[in-house]
Amino acid sequence: MTRKPWMTLSPPAHIVERFFAKHGRAGLVLPDGWYGRPFDSLFALTSAVDLPDGLKIEIEGGRELICEGNVTIVKTEFEEYPALRIEGFKSGNPHDGVVDRQNYGESGAVVLVS
């Protein structure tokens, strides 16, 4: 039986923190595909911060994902795994450290897969 997605009402950063507190590590699916190897590249959360216009998620290794815009989070499943779908933003930019900044799609959704 597959769970139906449902919207959450808590602040986005709090939802991300609770998801990682429960599951420990997660894979990252960006608008243009997996970040790293599917189901092999799992990351721990370093921090999640609500921004005035979006959300910033930092995962281990100094990688940041910045979602700018009206962010909403939906609890769902990815294949049979628990997941958070982050949507409603206009751009998402994960980057490693300070120098290596990449844009992975102007819109769409980001999925954290446990």
RODO-2510 file (C-alpha; in nm, 4 decimals, decimal comma):
residues 114
     n   res          X          Y          Z
     1     m     0,0000     0,0000     0,0000
     2     t     0,1398     0,3382    -0,1013
     3     r     0,0919     0,6383     0,1221
     4     k    -0,0718     0,9401    -0,0374
     5     p     0,1350     1,2607    -0,0275
     6     w     0,0231     1,5237     0,2212
     7     m     0,1217     1,8833     0,2778
     8     t     0,2773     1,9846     0,6071
     9     l     0,2024     2,3039     0,7972
    10     s     0,5230     2,3411     1,0011
    11     p     0,8058     2,5712     0,8853
    12     p     1,0099     2,4007     0,6079
    13     a     1,3386     2,3908     0,8035
    14     h     1,1670     2,2206     1,0981
    15     i     1,0182     1,9536     0,8696
    16     v     1,3595     1,8826     0,7133
    17     e     1,5204     1,8572     1,0589
    18     r     1,2518     1,6111     1,1789
    19     f     1,2909     1,4001     0,8647
    20     f     1,6675     1,3650     0,9200
    21     a     1,6197     1,3080     1,2947
    22     k     1,3978     1,0124     1,2111
    23     h     1,5890     0,8691     0,9130
    24     g     1,9497     0,9793     0,9753
    25     r     2,0643     1,0086     0,6133
    26     a     1,9011     1,0733     0,2776
    27     g     1,9711     1,0751    -0,0935
    28     l     1,9023     1,3863    -0,2973
    29     v     1,7048     1,4000    -0,6227
    30     l     1,7303     1,7384    -0,7959
    31     p     1,5125     1,8725    -1,0807
    32     d     1,7631     1,7321    -1,3307
    33     g     1,8209     1,3947    -1,1576
    34     w     2,0081     1,2288    -0,8721
    35     y     2,2870     1,4129    -0,6917
    36     g     2,5464     1,1372    -0,6717
    37     r     2,4717     0,7701    -0,7215
    38     p     2,1085     0,6707    -0,6677
    39     f     2,0617     0,5133    -0,3228
    40     d     2,4431     0,5017    -0,2722
    41     s     2,5122     0,8695    -0,2049
    42     l     2,3434     0,9325     0,1290
    43     f     2,4014     1,2507     0,3256
    44     a     2,3529     1,3602     0,6866
    45     l     2,1980     1,6989     0,7623
    46     t     2,4268     1,9717     0,8932
    47     s     2,1615     2,2452     0,9152
    48     a     1,8284     2,3632     0,7780
    49     v     1,7371     2,7324     0,7916
    50     d     1,4221     2,9154     0,6839
    51     l     1,5168     3,2216     0,4787
    52     p     1,2966     3,5299     0,4242
    53     d     1,2352     3,4042     0,0689
    54     g     1,3105     3,0324     0,0789
    55     l     1,5007     2,7557     0,2508
    56     k     1,8687     2,6655     0,2934
    57     i     1,9666     2,3050     0,3607
    58     e     2,3274     2,2132     0,4349
    59     i     2,4320     1,8496     0,4152
    60     e     2,7622     1,6926     0,5119
    61     g     3,0695     1,7894     0,3150
    62     g     2,9742     2,1590     0,3043
    63     r     2,7088     2,1065     0,0372
    64     e     2,4271     2,3593     0,0440
    65     l     2,0937     2,3540    -0,1305
    66     i     1,9260     2,6935    -0,1504
    67     c     1,5623     2,6986    -0,2613
    68     e     1,4485     3,0518    -0,3407
    69     g     1,0788     3,1329    -0,3478
    70     n     0,7591     3,0061    -0,1891
    71     v     0,8795     2,6701    -0,0554
    72     t     0,6327     2,3975     0,0368
    73     i     0,7111     2,0462     0,1571
    74     v     0,5074     1,7350     0,0935
    75     k     0,5650     1,4089     0,2830
    76     t     0,5521     1,1265     0,0301
    77     e     0,7339     0,8156    -0,0919
    78     f     0,9962     0,7726    -0,3618
    79     e     0,9561     0,4233    -0,4980
    80     e     0,8907     0,2473    -0,1638
    81     y     1,1105     0,4751     0,0506
    82     p     0,9966     0,7611     0,2790
    83     a     1,0652     1,0966     0,1167
    84     l     1,0170     1,4714     0,1429
    85     r     0,9300     1,6573    -0,1757
    86     i     1,0346     2,0225    -0,1640
    87     e     0,8519     2,2264    -0,4250
    88     g     0,7206     2,5695    -0,5134
    89     f     1,0581     2,7407    -0,5478
    90     k     1,1975     2,9152    -0,8544
    91     s     1,5592     2,7960    -0,8316
    92     g     1,7653     2,5471    -0,6357
    93     n     2,1401     2,5752    -0,6124
    94     p     2,3444     2,3059    -0,4418
    95     h     2,7137     2,3823    -0,4210
    96     d     3,0183     2,2300    -0,2598
    97     g     3,2162     2,4620    -0,0370
    98     v     3,2522     2,8253    -0,1352
    99     v     3,4072     2,7982    -0,4809
   100     d     3,2165     2,5247    -0,6635
   101     r     2,8656     2,6594    -0,7247
   102     q     2,6336     2,4890    -0,9704
   103     n     2,2742     2,5425    -1,0732
   104     y     2,0676     2,2243    -1,1032
   105     g     1,7489     2,3513    -1,2593
   106     e     1,5487     2,6673    -1,2514
   107     s     1,2323     2,5097    -1,1195
   108     g     1,0775     2,1784    -1,0276
   109     a     1,1086     1,9812    -0,7108
   110     v     1,3833     1,8444    -0,4907
   111     v     1,3265     1,5101    -0,3172
   112     l     1,5043     1,3871    -0,0044
   113     v     1,4871     1,0062    -0,0073
   114     s     1,5575     0,7995     0,3031
***
